[in-house]
Structure formats: C-alpha cells, structure tokens
Amino acid sequence: MTALIALATALGLALTLLTAAAPPAAAADLLSQGRPATSSSTENAATPASAAVDGNTGTRWSSTFSDPQWLGVDLGSTVTVSRVVLRWEAAYARAFQIQTSDNGTAWTTVYSTTTGTGGLQSLDVNGSGRYVRVHGTQRGTPYGYSLWEFQVYGSGGGTPPGNGIPDPTTASLEAANGPLTTATYTVPSPSGYGSGTVTYPTAGASYPGVVLMPGYQGTQQNLQWLAPRLASWGFVVINVGTNTLTDDPASRGRQITAAGTQLLALGNAPGNPLSGKLNGTLGAVGHSMGGGGVMAALRDDPRFRAGVPTAPYYPNVNFSAVTDPTFFLTCQSDPVAHGNSYAVPWYNSMSQAEKLYIEVPGDHLCPMTGYGDKAKQGKWILSFLSLWLRGDTRFSPFLCGPVRDGDKNDTSLVTRWMDTCQF
C-alpha cells in the first residue's frame, strides 16, 4: 500500500510538471481581411464577395436564391486555421460546411452543421489550407445566403503567431510600457466624435483596434495612461475626445462606433501611418458614462468583440443582450456609479457572455489617469483584451487560476472578484 501511494504521488507530480511545462497556445491572427474573395454567385453588383472580407459590417455578400452556394477566400499561402467567424445577415444558412483546400479544387470539411441559426457564429476548427470557404447546402430563408463578414483566424501566411509579442510575465504586464515601440498620430478630421489621438505599434504587422472613451466632463486625459500600455502590447488605440463634455452614455456609445469606423477606414487607406495596421477586430474601454457607452457599443455594434467598462454609468438600461466578453472594473467607494447600482446587475443579466468583475479600493476616479494601482489595472485590462481580441491564451493565467490568485485574494488590492473562468 505504501509503495502504491508513493507511485501515485510520483505520477501526480510528474503530470503536474508536464502540464506546467506545456508551451502556451499560439495566438490566432485574422488572416482573411482584404484577401481576394470569390463566390458561386452574387445577388447583384452591390453585394460582391469582397464585401464579406472588407472589415466593414455595413457591407455584405449575398448569393442568388438557390442551393448550394459558397463564398471563399484566398489566404495567399497555406496556413493553420483555428477559428472561423460568420456574421450572417437575415438570409442565413441552415446547413453548411466550412472547408479548406490547398489548391482551390479538392476540399476538406473541417466543420459541418444542419441546424444553423444565423446571427453571429464563432466556430472553433482544426485545419489547414490556402483557401477557406463556407459552403451552404440549405438556406434558412427563401432568399439566398448573405454574410456581413467572413473571418478566418489562424497562424501562418507570413504572420508570426502573436505578431512577435513575447510571452507575458507578471513583471512585464505590470510595467508602464510593453515590448513594442509605439508612435502617435492625430486624426486630422474626426467623423462623429470630437477628437482622436492614435497610439500604435511601429512594427510591420496588423493589430486589433481599441477605442478609449472618457466619462462626463472628461477629456482624452481620462484614460491617457492606458493608450501606450495597450499599444506597446499589440493594439492600435484611439483615445477619443467627445463632441461635448456633457454627452450622455447613448451618445458616447455612438461616438465609440464612429471612432471604430474611422480607425478601420484609416487602416484601409494608403498615405497615413495607420495604413495596414488594423486587422478588423475592435474593442473598447470607457470610464463612467464612457463605460456605459462601451456597453451600448457591445450591444449594438457586432464589430466590437470585447469591452472594458470602468466605473460604468448608464441608468435604466438593460444589457442582458450583450454576449461579447466584458470586464467590469469598479471602485469600492464610488458615490456616483457603484458596482451594485450598474455593473453588478448587468454582469448578472448577461447569461451568454464571458465575464470578469473586479472591484478595487477608491472612489469614482479610480480607473482614471493618476488614480488607483495602474500596474494591476493595466495587467488585467491588457490580459483581458489580449485574450479576447487576439485569441492569445498566453494571457489567460493572469485572469484565471493560481497565477492570478495573489491578486484575487489580496483584500487590500481587490474588494470583490467575480468571473466565468476558466477562460
């Protein structure tokens, strides 16, 4: 019996060591945006195949009204495909397959369903190929097939996993700046919002975009501390000034959407420093009424795939429809927007979203520049956005599991922590 116990203990220790030594999963990059797209048919000239890979959720591909139909993208070289995102218009596929090919002729099915429901579908797949297509075999409506966006994520095709971002550590994430060199660019003609300063990595790669939105009476100074931290870890960050200092949360949500639209447009336009820097994925961070605006953007604009509302304020609004990953950062002694009044009810109502809630000491200003523990706040926000906007699971341990427990269990640092781990 003693020998068996010793053997079991040794095996358990060995498995623990092997698990700890396992290499981190590679981040997934958006590979399809702007690549050549083709389709079996188009409904008309206004709905071409290219509209489904242009990063604009206001344009779409649609087919003629018959089965089967397909839409495909040429990724330029053989890649490893790990995720496909479909943003269906009302005309969706009830039965379809995701297929890959090395030559555009012989196809391998990596996902198949006969019970599709349309809407936004994020599909984990495991395959490789130069060409990827969605092949519809049964329509869900009398119309054709129609996609606002067809996004293929993976690694390869000349894009290093994680865009050259090194493995994160506690020390590196708590530092004021990350591993990438950054520069700034002032948006010359803001459209739909007051002003914009973009901080971006100078390396030759494309990254997710993040909109920073201040609160009531706030300016770009509100969240200025966060822009270089995010940019130096692989984000293109637009720090926004509002149309007026008194804009309400609904208006701030619309301005987040407008800033995201212009940021993507700058990434697609030649002749400016942001050309080619945006990969089509968007997130947002906001304070107070700006945090309420983040919630509105997540609810109303499918291009925004993750958000961080800090000390969020938006009275008498239901956000149970939000399904995107959301990190609520609140302040224990907040007399304006205490978590119990806004963030906690929203958190509890969002049954379909991955969620994180952290309450820290301080008043309503705790997430702003010059207040609170920016090393910890920065680490959490960076990790959350890296995980959910880039799919970079190397950042998960700082939010879930033993690595984060030092933060979670420190009552001088965190007064309340809730999550939907494991992420």
C-alpha positions as CSV (number, residue, x, y, z in Angstrom):
1,M,0.0,0.0,0.0
2,T,2.8,2.4,0.9
3,A,4.5,1.7,-2.4
4,L,1.3,2.3,-4.4
5,I,0.7,5.6,-2.6
6,A,4.3,6.7,-3.4
7,L,3.9,5.7,-7.0
8,A,0.6,7.6,-7.3
9,T,2.2,10.7,-5.7
10,A,5.2,10.5,-8.1
11,L,2.9,10.1,-11.1
12,G,0.8,13.1,-10.0
13,L,3.9,15.2,-9.5
14,A,5.1,14.2,-13.0
15,L,1.8,15.1,-14.6
16,T,1.8,18.5,-12.8
17,L,5.3,19.3,-14.1
18,L,4.4,18.2,-17.6
19,T,1.3,20.4,-17.5
20,A,3.3,23.4,-16.2
21,A,5.9,22.9,-18.8
22,A,3.5,22.7,-21.7
23,P,4.1,25.5,-24.2
24,P,1.5,28.3,-24.4
25,A,-1.0,28.1,-27.2
26,A,-0.2,30.4,-30.2
27,A,-2.3,33.5,-30.7
28,A,-4.8,33.5,-33.6
29,D,-4.4,36.2,-36.2
30,L,-7.1,37.5,-38.5
31,L,-5.9,36.2,-41.9
32,S,-8.8,36.8,-44.3
33,Q,-9.4,40.6,-44.2
34,G,-8.7,42.3,-47.5
35,R,-7.7,39.0,-49.2
36,P,-9.2,38.0,-52.6
37,A,-12.7,36.5,-52.3
38,T,-14.8,34.6,-54.8
39,S,-18.3,33.1,-54.7
40,S,-20.5,30.8,-56.6
41,S,-22.9,33.7,-57.4
42,T,-23.8,37.2,-56.3
43,E,-27.3,38.6,-55.9
44,N,-26.3,41.9,-57.6
45,A,-23.3,44.2,-58.1
46,A,-23.9,45.9,-54.7
47,T,-23.2,42.6,-52.8
48,P,-19.9,41.2,-54.1
49,A,-17.8,38.5,-52.5
50,S,-15.2,41.1,-51.5
51,A,-17.7,42.8,-49.2
52,A,-17.6,39.9,-46.8
53,V,-13.8,40.3,-46.1
54,D,-13.5,44.1,-46.1
55,G,-13.8,44.6,-42.3
56,N,-17.0,46.7,-42.8
57,T,-20.1,45.3,-41.2
58,G,-22.2,47.7,-43.2
59,T,-21.4,45.9,-46.5
60,R,-22.3,42.3,-47.3
61,W,-22.1,39.4,-49.8
62,S,-25.3,37.8,-50.9
63,S,-26.0,35.0,-53.4
64,T,-28.8,34.2,-55.8
65,F,-31.8,32.4,-54.3
66,S,-30.9,28.8,-54.8
67,D,-28.9,25.9,-53.2
68,P,-26.0,25.2,-53.0
69,Q,-23.9,28.4,-52.8
70,W,-20.4,29.1,-51.5
71,L,-18.1,32.0,-50.5
72,G,-14.3,31.5,-50.4
73,V,-11.2,33.5,-49.6
74,D,-7.6,33.0,-50.9
75,L,-5.2,33.5,-47.9
76,G,-2.1,33.6,-50.2
77,S,-0.3,30.6,-48.7
78,T,-1.0,27.5,-46.7
79,V,-2.0,28.4,-43.1
80,T,-3.3,26.7,-40.0
81,V,-6.9,27.6,-39.4
82,S,-8.2,27.6,-35.8
83,R,-11.4,29.7,-35.9
84,V,-14.0,31.0,-38.4
85,V,-16.4,33.8,-37.6
86,L,-19.6,34.2,-39.6
87,R,-21.7,37.3,-39.3
88,W,-24.9,36.5,-41.1
89,E,-27.4,38.9,-42.5
90,A,-31.1,37.8,-42.2
91,A,-30.5,35.4,-45.1
92,Y,-28.5,32.7,-43.4
93,A,-27.5,29.0,-43.9
94,R,-29.4,26.3,-42.1
95,A,-27.0,23.6,-43.4
96,F,-23.4,24.5,-44.3
97,Q,-19.8,23.3,-44.1
98,I,-16.5,25.2,-43.5
99,Q,-13.9,23.7,-45.9
100,T,-10.2,24.2,-46.6
101,S,-8.1,23.5,-49.7
102,D,-4.5,23.7,-50.8
103,N,-5.4,24.2,-54.5
104,G,-8.9,25.5,-54.6
105,T,-10.2,22.3,-56.1
106,A,-10.1,19.5,-53.6
107,W,-11.8,20.4,-50.4
108,T,-11.6,19.1,-46.8
109,T,-14.6,19.7,-44.4
110,V,-13.4,21.0,-41.0
111,Y,-16.9,21.9,-39.7
112,S,-20.4,20.9,-40.6
113,T,-23.9,21.6,-39.3
114,T,-27.5,21.1,-40.4
115,T,-29.0,23.2,-37.6
116,G,-27.5,26.7,-38.2
117,T,-29.5,29.6,-36.7
118,G,-27.7,32.5,-38.3
119,G,-26.6,35.6,-36.4
120,L,-23.0,35.7,-35.2
121,Q,-21.3,32.4,-35.2
122,S,-17.7,31.8,-33.9
123,L,-16.6,28.3,-34.8
124,D,-13.5,26.6,-33.5
125,V,-12.0,24.5,-36.2
126,N,-8.8,22.5,-36.9
127,G,-7.5,22.5,-40.4
128,S,-5.0,24.0,-42.9
129,G,-5.0,25.3,-46.4
130,R,-4.5,28.3,-48.6
131,Y,-8.2,28.5,-49.5
132,V,-11.1,28.6,-47.0
133,R,-14.8,28.7,-47.8
134,V,-18.3,28.4,-46.3
135,H,-20.4,26.1,-48.4
136,G,-24.1,26.4,-47.9
137,T,-26.3,23.5,-48.8
138,Q,-29.7,24.5,-47.3
139,R,-30.9,28.1,-46.9
140,G,-32.6,29.2,-43.7
141,T,-35.0,31.6,-45.6
142,P,-36.5,31.8,-49.1
143,Y,-33.7,34.2,-50.1
144,G,-30.1,33.4,-50.8
145,Y,-27.1,33.3,-48.5
146,S,-25.8,36.6,-47.1
147,L,-22.8,37.4,-44.9
148,W,-21.8,40.8,-43.5
149,E,-18.4,39.3,-42.6
150,F,-16.5,36.1,-43.2
151,Q,-13.4,36.0,-40.9
152,V,-10.7,33.3,-40.9
153,Y,-8.3,33.2,-37.9
154,G,-5.2,31.1,-37.5
155,S,-1.4,31.3,-38.0
156,G,0.9,31.2,-40.9
157,G,0.9,33.1,-44.2
158,G,3.9,35.1,-43.1
159,T,2.3,36.4,-39.9
160,P,4.2,35.3,-36.8
161,P,1.9,33.9,-34.0
162,G,1.1,36.8,-31.7
163,N,2.8,39.3,-34.1
164,G,6.1,38.9,-32.4
165,I,4.7,39.6,-28.9
166,P,6.8,37.7,-26.3
167,D,5.4,35.6,-23.6
168,P,3.9,37.8,-20.9
169,T,5.1,37.8,-17.3
170,T,3.7,39.5,-14.2
171,A,6.6,41.9,-14.3
172,S,6.2,42.8,-18.0
173,L,2.5,43.2,-17.7
174,E,2.7,45.5,-14.7
175,A,5.3,47.7,-16.4
176,A,4.3,51.1,-17.8
177,N,5.2,50.0,-21.3
178,G,5.3,46.7,-23.2
179,P,7.7,45.2,-25.7
180,L,6.7,47.0,-28.8
181,T,7.9,50.5,-29.9
182,T,5.0,52.9,-30.5
183,A,4.2,56.2,-32.1
184,T,1.2,58.6,-32.1
185,Y,-1.0,60.1,-34.8
186,T,-3.6,62.8,-34.5
187,V,-6.7,62.1,-36.5
188,P,-7.0,65.1,-38.9
189,S,-10.7,65.2,-39.4
190,P,-12.7,63.2,-36.7
191,S,-16.0,62.0,-38.0
192,G,-18.8,61.5,-35.5
193,Y,-16.7,62.3,-32.4
194,G,-14.8,65.3,-31.1
195,S,-11.1,64.4,-31.4
196,G,-8.8,61.4,-31.6
197,T,-5.2,60.6,-30.9
198,V,-4.0,57.2,-32.1
199,T,-1.1,55.3,-30.4
200,Y,0.1,52.4,-32.5
201,P,2.9,49.9,-32.8
202,T,5.5,50.8,-35.3
203,A,6.3,47.2,-36.2
204,G,5.2,46.0,-39.6
205,A,2.1,43.9,-38.6
206,S,-1.7,44.4,-38.2
207,Y,-3.4,44.5,-34.8
208,P,-6.8,44.9,-33.2
209,G,-8.2,48.4,-32.7
210,V,-9.3,49.7,-29.3
211,V,-11.4,52.8,-28.6
212,L,-10.9,54.7,-25.3
213,M,-13.9,56.8,-24.2
214,P,-13.9,59.3,-21.3
215,G,-16.7,60.0,-18.9
216,Y,-18.8,63.0,-18.1
217,Q,-16.8,66.3,-18.3
218,G,-13.8,64.1,-19.3
219,T,-11.2,64.5,-22.0
220,Q,-8.6,62.3,-23.5
221,Q,-6.7,62.8,-20.3
222,N,-9.1,60.4,-18.5
223,L,-7.6,57.2,-20.0
224,Q,-4.4,58.6,-21.4
225,W,-2.4,56.2,-19.1
226,L,-3.8,53.2,-20.9
227,A,-3.1,54.1,-24.5
228,P,0.7,53.4,-24.6
229,R,0.3,50.3,-22.4
230,L,-2.1,48.8,-24.8
231,A,-0.3,49.9,-28.0
232,S,3.1,48.5,-26.8
233,W,1.4,45.1,-26.4
234,G,0.0,45.0,-29.9
235,F,-3.1,47.2,-30.2
236,V,-3.9,50.3,-32.3
237,V,-5.6,52.6,-29.7
238,I,-7.6,55.7,-30.5
239,N,-8.1,57.9,-27.4
240,V,-11.3,59.9,-28.1
241,G,-12.5,63.3,-27.1
242,T,-16.3,63.7,-27.2
243,N,-18.4,66.1,-29.2
244,T,-19.3,67.9,-25.9
245,L,-18.2,67.3,-22.3
246,T,-21.8,66.6,-21.3
247,D,-22.7,63.9,-23.9
248,D,-24.8,61.2,-22.4
249,P,-24.0,57.5,-22.4
250,A,-26.0,56.8,-25.5
251,S,-24.2,59.5,-27.4
252,R,-20.8,58.1,-26.2
253,G,-21.8,54.7,-27.5
254,R,-22.5,56.1,-30.9
255,Q,-19.2,58.0,-30.8
256,I,-17.3,54.8,-29.9
257,T,-18.9,53.2,-33.0
258,A,-17.9,56.2,-35.1
259,A,-14.3,56.2,-33.9
260,G,-14.1,52.5,-34.6
261,T,-15.4,53.0,-38.1
262,Q,-12.9,55.8,-38.8
263,L,-10.0,53.8,-37.3
264,L,-10.7,50.9,-39.6
265,A,-11.0,53.3,-42.6
266,L,-7.6,54.8,-41.8
267,G,-6.2,51.3,-41.7
268,N,-7.5,50.5,-45.1
269,A,-6.5,53.9,-46.7
270,P,-3.0,54.5,-48.1
271,G,-0.9,57.5,-47.2
272,N,-1.2,57.6,-43.4
273,P,0.8,55.9,-40.6
274,L,-2.1,53.5,-39.8
275,S,-2.3,52.0,-43.3
276,G,-2.3,48.2,-42.9
277,K,-2.1,48.4,-39.1
278,L,-5.7,47.3,-38.4
279,N,-6.8,43.6,-38.6
280,G,-10.5,44.4,-38.4
281,T,-11.2,43.4,-34.8
282,L,-12.4,46.1,-32.4
283,G,-12.7,46.5,-28.6
284,A,-13.4,49.5,-26.3
285,V,-12.6,50.8,-22.9
286,G,-14.6,53.6,-21.2
287,H,-15.0,55.4,-17.9
288,S,-18.2,56.4,-16.2
289,M,-20.7,57.5,-19.0
290,G,-18.0,56.3,-21.4
291,G,-18.3,52.9,-19.7
292,G,-22.0,53.0,-20.3
293,G,-21.1,53.8,-23.9
294,V,-18.9,50.7,-24.1
295,M,-21.9,48.6,-23.1
296,A,-24.0,50.3,-25.8
297,A,-21.4,49.6,-28.4
298,L,-21.1,45.9,-27.4
299,R,-24.9,45.6,-27.6
300,D,-25.4,47.5,-30.9
301,D,-22.3,47.1,-33.0
302,P,-21.1,43.5,-33.8
303,R,-17.7,44.7,-34.8
304,F,-16.8,45.2,-31.1
305,R,-15.8,41.8,-29.7
306,A,-14.8,42.7,-26.2
307,G,-15.1,45.7,-23.8
308,V,-13.9,47.1,-20.5
309,P,-16.4,49.4,-18.9
310,T,-14.7,51.1,-15.9
311,A,-16.9,52.5,-13.1
312,P,-19.7,52.4,-15.7
313,Y,-22.8,54.7,-15.5
314,Y,-26.0,54.3,-17.6
315,P,-29.3,54.5,-15.6
316,N,-32.4,52.4,-16.5
317,V,-30.9,50.3,-19.3
318,N,-30.9,46.5,-19.7
319,F,-27.8,45.0,-21.2
320,S,-28.8,41.3,-20.9
321,A,-28.4,41.0,-24.7
322,V,-24.7,41.6,-24.6
323,T,-22.9,38.4,-25.5
324,D,-19.3,39.6,-26.0
325,P,-16.6,39.2,-23.3
326,T,-16.9,42.1,-20.8
327,F,-14.6,43.1,-18.0
328,F,-16.2,45.4,-15.4
329,L,-13.7,47.4,-13.3
330,T,-15.4,49.2,-10.4
331,C,-14.4,51.2,-7.3
332,Q,-15.4,50.2,-3.8
333,S,-16.2,53.7,-2.5
334,D,-17.8,55.1,-5.7
335,P,-20.7,57.5,-4.8
336,V,-21.6,58.0,-8.5
337,A,-21.6,54.6,-10.2
338,H,-21.2,52.0,-7.5
339,G,-21.0,48.4,-8.9
340,N,-24.1,47.4,-7.0
341,S,-26.1,50.0,-9.0
342,Y,-25.0,49.3,-12.5
343,A,-22.1,46.8,-13.2
344,V,-23.3,44.0,-11.0
345,P,-26.9,43.9,-12.3
346,W,-25.5,44.0,-15.8
347,Y,-23.0,41.3,-15.1
348,N,-25.7,39.0,-13.6
349,S,-28.0,39.5,-16.5
350,M,-25.5,38.7,-19.2
351,S,-26.0,34.9,-19.2
352,Q,-24.4,34.3,-22.7
353,A,-21.2,36.3,-22.2
354,E,-17.7,35.5,-20.7
355,K,-17.4,38.0,-17.8
356,L,-14.9,39.4,-15.3
357,Y,-15.8,41.7,-12.5
358,I,-13.1,43.3,-10.3
359,E,-13.8,45.9,-7.6
360,V,-10.9,47.8,-6.2
361,P,-10.4,50.4,-3.4
362,G,-11.1,54.0,-4.4
363,D,-13.8,56.4,-5.5
364,H,-15.3,57.1,-8.9
365,L,-12.0,58.3,-10.3
366,C,-10.0,55.1,-9.5
367,P,-9.7,53.9,-13.2
368,M,-8.6,57.4,-14.4
369,T,-5.1,58.7,-15.1
370,G,-3.3,59.4,-11.8
371,Y,-5.6,57.3,-9.6
372,G,-5.6,53.7,-8.5
373,D,-3.0,50.9,-8.9
374,K,-2.2,51.2,-12.6
375,A,0.2,48.3,-12.6
376,K,-2.5,45.9,-11.6
377,Q,-5.3,47.6,-13.6
378,G,-3.1,47.6,-16.7
379,K,-2.2,44.0,-16.3
380,W,-5.8,42.9,-16.0
381,I,-7.1,45.1,-18.9
382,L,-4.1,44.0,-21.2
383,S,-4.7,40.4,-20.4
384,F,-8.4,40.5,-21.0
385,L,-8.2,42.3,-24.4
386,S,-5.2,40.2,-25.5
387,L,-7.2,37.0,-24.8
388,W,-10.5,38.1,-26.3
389,L,-9.4,40.4,-29.2
390,R,-6.3,38.3,-30.3
391,G,-7.3,34.9,-29.0
392,D,-3.9,34.9,-27.2
393,T,-4.3,32.3,-24.5
394,R,-0.9,33.0,-23.0
395,F,-2.6,35.8,-21.1
396,S,-5.3,33.6,-19.6
397,P,-3.3,32.7,-16.4
398,F,-3.3,36.3,-15.3
399,L,-7.1,36.2,-15.1
400,C,-7.9,32.6,-14.2
401,G,-6.2,30.1,-11.9
402,P,-3.3,30.1,-9.5
403,V,-1.2,32.9,-11.1
404,R,-4.0,35.4,-10.6
405,D,-4.9,34.2,-7.1
406,G,-2.3,36.5,-5.5
407,D,-4.3,39.5,-6.8
408,K,-7.7,38.0,-6.2
409,N,-7.1,37.1,-2.6
410,D,-5.3,40.4,-1.6
411,T,-8.1,42.3,0.2
412,S,-6.0,45.5,0.1
413,L,-6.0,45.3,-3.7
414,V,-9.3,43.7,-4.6
415,T,-12.5,44.0,-2.6
416,R,-14.7,41.9,-4.9
417,W,-13.8,39.5,-7.8
418,M,-16.3,37.5,-9.9
419,D,-15.6,35.7,-13.2
420,T,-16.7,32.9,-15.6
421,C,-13.4,31.1,-15.6
422,Q,-11.9,29.0,-17.0
423,F,-11.2,31.4,-19.9
